[in-house]
């Protein structure tokens, strides 16, 4: 079959077999191009996925190490408190035993004096024998009590040595040491200081609010991924899979649970001393307005709601309703407790210092 094409310049003839060959060649070239482009995109996607898995494993290890360190400090403090209670009970028991020994010594001394003054006669000899018999019995009891006291003293010395080592370790962690001429009880001072620091760490936001894969954006100016302009980023973006647990970084009261245009599902918590935290782009709420929450409590699950280019948590820290950089507070813990009071100058720490003395270290 022949196709004739007539134009102003003349006529041309094409056979159907020739047209079919051209069409087959064009289809073949398109299939080859599709094969190479698909393989290129598949290799690139595989590399990106491998990198993402490595980042997740790295952050998971860091989070586990930080959580293990905090739990270790809490366990050591609990063990130290148990040892101190045991030492106090043994000390009180020893005081009672010493009182009994003093009474027995006074009784023995009085009976000895009475024996020396007693006139030797038939009537007094019988009475003296009874007194001596009672004295010997008291003496035997006293010897038994002395043996018990020696054992108690040995155990007490051992416990006091262990307590001193524990106090030395706690002083090192807290970066604190009493002056040599101080008359204040060492354990009492450390116990008060530790309770103060734990109270502040439970009251002021600190630590990570989520077990994230990585940090996508920090606090400060940035190029907005959706608006395509430079804007102020008022928090930290943590990349995490949808449904990842979100935790309260301190005790507080839930002041907002709502859906916002840009933030999507949104939670806000009011903490002590003028601090607030907020959580955006959530997938699920686990708290209600007016509910009290404690540090470490699961309050939500991360998601991709609102204006978001992918699943993540946008975390903000506010002081007196003004956003501040959360980075110094997420790295704050009992081991570097004093650092934040000199590094974060925007917070008025002076008023808090009047209630809870913050700089407890003494020059060595």
SULJORA-V307293 format. One record per residue. N is the residue number from 1. PSI is psi in radians with two decimals (999 if undefined). D_CENTER is the distance of its C-alpha to the mean C-alpha in Angstrom with 1 decimal. Layout:
n:N psi:PSI d_center:D_CENTER
n:N psi:PSI d_center:D_CENTER
This chain:
n:1 psi:2.35 d_center:84.4
n:2 psi:2.34 d_center:84.6
n:3 psi:2.24 d_center:83.0
n:4 psi:2.20 d_center:85.1
n:5 psi:2.03 d_center:83.3
n:6 psi:2.22 d_center:85.8
n:7 psi:-3.12 d_center:85.0
n:8 psi:-0.43 d_center:87.1
n:9 psi:-0.22 d_center:87.0
n:10 psi:-2.89 d_center:88.3
n:11 psi:2.53 d_center:87.3
n:12 psi:2.56 d_center:84.8
n:13 psi:2.39 d_center:84.6
n:14 psi:2.37 d_center:81.5
n:15 psi:2.69 d_center:81.5
n:16 psi:-0.59 d_center:78.9
n:17 psi:-0.67 d_center:78.0
n:18 psi:-0.75 d_center:77.2
n:19 psi:-0.70 d_center:75.0
n:20 psi:-0.69 d_center:73.2
n:21 psi:-0.73 d_center:72.5
n:22 psi:-0.76 d_center:70.9
n:23 psi:-0.75 d_center:68.7
n:24 psi:-0.71 d_center:67.6
n:25 psi:-0.71 d_center:66.8
n:26 psi:-0.70 d_center:64.7
n:27 psi:-0.72 d_center:62.7
n:28 psi:-0.77 d_center:62.2
n:29 psi:-0.68 d_center:60.8
n:30 psi:-0.68 d_center:58.4
n:31 psi:-0.70 d_center:57.1
n:32 psi:-0.79 d_center:56.6
n:33 psi:-0.74 d_center:54.7
n:34 psi:-0.66 d_center:52.4
n:35 psi:-0.84 d_center:51.7
n:36 psi:-0.70 d_center:50.6
n:37 psi:-0.72 d_center:48.4
n:38 psi:-0.76 d_center:46.6
n:39 psi:-0.67 d_center:45.9
n:40 psi:-0.77 d_center:44.6
n:41 psi:-0.63 d_center:42.1
n:42 psi:-0.74 d_center:41.0
n:43 psi:-0.75 d_center:40.3
n:44 psi:-0.72 d_center:38.3
n:45 psi:-0.69 d_center:36.2
n:46 psi:-0.73 d_center:35.5
n:47 psi:-0.75 d_center:34.3
n:48 psi:-0.70 d_center:31.9
n:49 psi:-0.70 d_center:30.4
n:50 psi:-0.74 d_center:29.9
n:51 psi:-0.70 d_center:28.1
n:52 psi:-0.70 d_center:25.8
n:53 psi:-0.71 d_center:25.0
n:54 psi:-0.75 d_center:24.2
n:55 psi:-0.73 d_center:21.8
n:56 psi:-0.75 d_center:20.0
n:57 psi:-0.68 d_center:19.8
n:58 psi:-0.84 d_center:18.5
n:59 psi:-0.60 d_center:15.6
n:60 psi:-0.72 d_center:14.8
n:61 psi:-0.74 d_center:14.8
n:62 psi:-0.74 d_center:12.6
n:63 psi:-0.73 d_center:9.9
n:64 psi:-0.71 d_center:10.5
n:65 psi:-0.76 d_center:10.5
n:66 psi:-0.74 d_center:7.1
n:67 psi:-0.68 d_center:5.6
n:68 psi:-0.67 d_center:8.5
n:69 psi:-0.75 d_center:7.9
n:70 psi:-0.72 d_center:4.9
n:71 psi:-0.61 d_center:7.3
n:72 psi:-0.75 d_center:10.1
n:73 psi:-0.71 d_center:9.6
n:74 psi:-0.69 d_center:9.5
n:75 psi:-0.72 d_center:12.5
n:76 psi:-0.70 d_center:14.3
n:77 psi:-0.69 d_center:14.2
n:78 psi:-0.75 d_center:15.6
n:79 psi:-0.69 d_center:18.2
n:80 psi:-0.68 d_center:19.1
n:81 psi:-0.70 d_center:19.8
n:82 psi:-0.75 d_center:22.0
n:83 psi:-0.73 d_center:23.9
n:84 psi:-0.73 d_center:24.6
n:85 psi:-0.70 d_center:25.9
n:86 psi:-0.72 d_center:28.2
n:87 psi:-0.70 d_center:29.5
n:88 psi:-0.74 d_center:30.3
n:89 psi:-0.71 d_center:32.3
n:90 psi:-0.64 d_center:34.2
n:91 psi:-0.74 d_center:35.0
n:92 psi:-0.69 d_center:36.4
n:93 psi:-0.69 d_center:38.4
n:94 psi:-0.65 d_center:39.8
n:95 psi:-0.71 d_center:40.9
n:96 psi:-0.73 d_center:42.8
n:97 psi:-0.70 d_center:44.4
n:98 psi:-0.66 d_center:45.5
n:99 psi:-0.72 d_center:47.1
n:100 psi:-0.68 d_center:49.0
n:101 psi:-0.73 d_center:50.2
n:102 psi:-0.72 d_center:51.5
n:103 psi:-0.77 d_center:53.4
n:104 psi:-0.68 d_center:54.9
n:105 psi:-0.74 d_center:56.0
n:106 psi:-0.73 d_center:57.6
n:107 psi:-0.76 d_center:59.5
n:108 psi:-0.70 d_center:60.6
n:109 psi:-0.72 d_center:61.9
n:110 psi:-0.69 d_center:63.8
n:111 psi:-0.58 d_center:65.4
n:112 psi:-0.75 d_center:66.5
n:113 psi:-0.71 d_center:68.1
n:114 psi:-0.68 d_center:69.8
n:115 psi:-0.72 d_center:71.1
n:116 psi:-0.59 d_center:72.7
n:117 psi:-0.27 d_center:74.4
n:118 psi:2.34 d_center:75.6
n:119 psi:2.45 d_center:79.3
n:120 psi:1.90 d_center:80.4
n:121 psi:2.99 d_center:82.3
n:122 psi:-0.67 d_center:82.4
n:123 psi:-0.74 d_center:80.4
n:124 psi:-0.45 d_center:77.7
n:125 psi:-0.75 d_center:77.3
n:126 psi:-0.76 d_center:76.1
n:127 psi:-0.67 d_center:73.6
n:128 psi:-0.69 d_center:72.5
n:129 psi:-0.75 d_center:71.9
n:130 psi:-0.73 d_center:69.8
n:131 psi:-0.73 d_center:67.8
n:132 psi:-0.68 d_center:67.4
n:133 psi:-0.76 d_center:66.4
n:134 psi:-0.65 d_center:63.6
n:135 psi:-0.74 d_center:62.6
n:136 psi:-0.71 d_center:62.4
n:137 psi:-0.76 d_center:60.2
n:138 psi:-0.64 d_center:57.9
n:139 psi:-0.75 d_center:57.9
n:140 psi:-0.74 d_center:56.9
n:141 psi:-0.67 d_center:54.0
n:142 psi:-0.70 d_center:53.0
n:143 psi:-0.74 d_center:52.9
n:144 psi:-0.75 d_center:50.7
n:145 psi:-0.65 d_center:48.3
n:146 psi:-0.70 d_center:48.3
n:147 psi:-0.75 d_center:47.3
n:148 psi:-0.73 d_center:44.4
n:149 psi:-0.70 d_center:43.4
n:150 psi:-0.72 d_center:43.5
n:151 psi:-0.73 d_center:41.1
n:152 psi:-0.74 d_center:38.8
n:153 psi:-0.73 d_center:38.9
n:154 psi:-0.77 d_center:38.2
n:155 psi:-0.68 d_center:35.2
n:156 psi:-0.73 d_center:34.0
n:157 psi:-0.72 d_center:34.4
n:158 psi:-0.78 d_center:32.4
n:159 psi:-0.66 d_center:29.5
n:160 psi:-0.65 d_center:29.7
n:161 psi:-0.78 d_center:29.6
n:162 psi:-0.67 d_center:26.4
n:163 psi:-0.70 d_center:25.0
n:164 psi:-0.73 d_center:26.0
n:165 psi:-0.72 d_center:24.3
n:166 psi:-0.69 d_center:21.0
n:167 psi:-0.66 d_center:21.4
n:168 psi:-0.75 d_center:22.2
n:169 psi:-0.70 d_center:19.0
n:170 psi:-0.68 d_center:17.0
n:171 psi:-0.65 d_center:19.2
n:172 psi:-0.76 d_center:18.5
n:173 psi:-0.72 d_center:14.7
n:174 psi:-0.09 d_center:15.3
n:175 psi:0.93 d_center:18.3
n:176 psi:2.49 d_center:20.6
n:177 psi:2.28 d_center:24.0
n:178 psi:2.55 d_center:26.7
n:179 psi:2.71 d_center:30.2
n:180 psi:-0.56 d_center:32.8
n:181 psi:0.21 d_center:35.0
n:182 psi:2.41 d_center:32.3
n:183 psi:0.02 d_center:33.4
n:184 psi:2.48 d_center:30.0
n:185 psi:2.23 d_center:28.5
n:186 psi:-0.86 d_center:25.9
n:187 psi:-0.74 d_center:23.7
n:188 psi:-0.75 d_center:24.1
n:189 psi:-0.75 d_center:23.1
n:190 psi:-0.65 d_center:19.9
n:191 psi:-0.76 d_center:19.1
n:192 psi:-0.79 d_center:19.7
n:193 psi:-0.75 d_center:17.7
n:194 psi:-0.75 d_center:14.6
n:195 psi:-0.68 d_center:15.0
n:196 psi:-0.79 d_center:15.6
n:197 psi:-0.71 d_center:12.5
n:198 psi:-0.65 d_center:10.3
n:199 psi:-0.80 d_center:12.7
n:200 psi:-0.65 d_center:12.4
n:201 psi:-0.44 d_center:8.6
n:202 psi:-0.32 d_center:9.4
n:203 psi:-0.61 d_center:12.5
n:204 psi:2.29 d_center:12.1
n:205 psi:2.32 d_center:10.5
n:206 psi:2.76 d_center:7.7
n:207 psi:3.02 d_center:5.9
n:208 psi:2.38 d_center:8.3
n:209 psi:-0.15 d_center:10.3
n:210 psi:2.61 d_center:11.9
n:211 psi:1.51 d_center:12.4
n:212 psi:2.89 d_center:15.4
n:213 psi:-0.65 d_center:18.3
n:214 psi:3.01 d_center:18.6
n:215 psi:2.11 d_center:18.9
n:216 psi:-0.79 d_center:22.4
n:217 psi:2.46 d_center:22.9
n:218 psi:-3.01 d_center:21.2
n:219 psi:2.38 d_center:22.0
n:220 psi:-3.00 d_center:25.7
n:221 psi:2.49 d_center:29.2
n:222 psi:2.92 d_center:29.8
n:223 psi:1.99 d_center:32.6
n:224 psi:2.20 d_center:32.0
n:225 psi:-0.33 d_center:32.4
n:226 psi:-0.82 d_center:34.4
n:227 psi:-0.32 d_center:36.2
n:228 psi:0.62 d_center:37.0
n:229 psi:2.80 d_center:36.8
n:230 psi:2.16 d_center:34.5
n:231 psi:2.92 d_center:32.2
n:232 psi:2.19 d_center:29.2
n:233 psi:1.97 d_center:25.9
n:234 psi:0.14 d_center:23.7
n:235 psi:-2.69 d_center:20.3
n:236 psi:2.37 d_center:18.7
n:237 psi:2.07 d_center:20.0
n:238 psi:2.08 d_center:17.9
n:239 psi:2.25 d_center:20.4
n:240 psi:2.65 d_center:19.7
n:241 psi:2.66 d_center:22.1
n:242 psi:2.31 d_center:23.4
n:243 psi:0.03 d_center:21.6
n:244 psi:2.41 d_center:18.1
n:245 psi:2.44 d_center:15.5
n:246 psi:2.29 d_center:14.0
n:247 psi:2.60 d_center:11.1
n:248 psi:2.26 d_center:11.0
n:249 psi:-0.05 d_center:8.6
n:250 psi:2.91 d_center:9.9
n:251 psi:2.62 d_center:12.7
n:252 psi:-2.98 d_center:16.1
n:253 psi:2.30 d_center:19.4
n:254 psi:2.09 d_center:20.5
n:255 psi:-0.27 d_center:23.4
n:256 psi:2.34 d_center:24.6
n:257 psi:1.79 d_center:25.0
n:258 psi:3.03 d_center:27.8
n:259 psi:2.21 d_center:29.3
n:260 psi:2.71 d_center:30.2
n:261 psi:-0.92 d_center:32.7
n:262 psi:-0.63 d_center:30.6
n:263 psi:-0.20 d_center:27.0
n:264 psi:-2.48 d_center:28.1
n:265 psi:2.23 d_center:26.0
n:266 psi:2.43 d_center:23.8
n:267 psi:2.50 d_center:21.3
n:268 psi:2.38 d_center:20.5
n:269 psi:2.34 d_center:18.3
n:270 psi:2.20 d_center:19.2
n:271 psi:-3.12 d_center:16.6
n:272 psi:2.82 d_center:17.6
n:273 psi:0.45 d_center:19.6
n:274 psi:0.16 d_center:21.0
n:275 psi:2.55 d_center:18.0
n:276 psi:2.69 d_center:18.2
n:277 psi:2.60 d_center:16.7
n:278 psi:2.70 d_center:18.9
n:279 psi:2.12 d_center:18.9
n:280 psi:2.87 d_center:22.1
n:281 psi:0.58 d_center:24.1
n:282 psi:2.79 d_center:22.6
n:283 psi:-0.52 d_center:24.4
n:284 psi:2.39 d_center:23.7
n:285 psi:2.50 d_center:22.6
n:286 psi:0.08 d_center:20.9
n:287 psi:2.93 d_center:21.1
n:288 psi:2.82 d_center:24.0
n:289 psi:2.35 d_center:24.9
n:290 psi:-0.09 d_center:24.5
n:291 psi:2.40 d_center:21.9
n:292 psi:2.36 d_center:19.1
n:293 psi:2.67 d_center:15.6
n:294 psi:2.83 d_center:12.4
n:295 psi:2.29 d_center:8.7
n:296 psi:-0.05 d_center:8.0
n:297 psi:2.40 d_center:11.8
n:298 psi:2.10 d_center:13.8
n:299 psi:-0.34 d_center:16.2
n:300 psi:3.12 d_center:18.3
n:301 psi:2.42 d_center:19.3
n:302 psi:2.76 d_center:20.1
n:303 psi:-2.59 d_center:23.7
n:304 psi:0.61 d_center:26.6
n:305 psi:2.83 d_center:28.2
n:306 psi:-2.74 d_center:29.9
n:307 psi:1.70 d_center:30.8
n:308 psi:2.48 d_center:28.9
n:309 psi:-0.05 d_center:30.1
n:310 psi:2.88 d_center:27.7
n:311 psi:2.19 d_center:24.7
n:312 psi:2.99 d_center:21.6
n:313 psi:2.19 d_center:19.2
n:314 psi:2.00 d_center:20.1
n:315 psi:2.21 d_center:17.2
n:316 psi:2.54 d_center:18.4
n:317 psi:2.21 d_center:17.1
n:318 psi:2.48 d_center:20.0
n:319 psi:2.05 d_center:20.9
n:320 psi:0.80 d_center:24.1
n:321 psi:0.19 d_center:24.8
n:322 psi:2.26 d_center:24.7
n:323 psi:2.35 d_center:22.6
n:324 psi:2.86 d_center:20.7
n:325 psi:2.09 d_center:19.0
n:326 psi:-0.17 d_center:15.3
n:327 psi:-0.78 d_center:14.8
n:328 psi:-0.54 d_center:14.2
n:329 psi:-0.58 d_center:11.5
n:330 psi:-0.42 d_center:9.6
n:331 psi:0.00 d_center:9.8
n:332 psi:2.34 d_center:8.9
n:333 psi:-3.04 d_center:6.7
n:334 psi:-0.42 d_center:8.5
n:335 psi:-0.55 d_center:10.6
n:336 psi:0.70 d_center:12.2
n:337 psi:-0.78 d_center:12.1
n:338 psi:-0.34 d_center:15.8
n:339 psi:-0.66 d_center:16.2
n:340 psi:-0.46 d_center:15.5
n:341 psi:-0.31 d_center:18.3
n:342 psi:-0.47 d_center:20.9
n:343 psi:-0.69 d_center:19.9
n:344 psi:1.69 d_center:19.6
n:345 psi:-0.29 d_center:23.1
n:346 psi:-0.42 d_center:23.6
n:347 psi:2.37 d_center:21.6
n:348 psi:1.41 d_center:23.8
n:349 psi:-0.36 d_center:21.6
n:350 psi:-0.74 d_center:24.9
n:351 psi:-0.61 d_center:25.2
n:352 psi:-0.56 d_center:21.7
n:353 psi:-0.53 d_center:22.5
n:354 psi:-0.53 d_center:25.5
n:355 psi:-0.76 d_center:23.4
n:356 psi:1.75 d_center:20.5
n:357 psi:2.22 d_center:21.6
n:358 psi:-0.79 d_center:19.1
n:359 psi:1.55 d_center:20.9
n:360 psi:-0.14 d_center:21.1
n:361 psi:2.59 d_center:22.1
n:362 psi:2.33 d_center:25.8
n:363 psi:2.38 d_center:28.0
n:364 psi:999 d_center:28.9
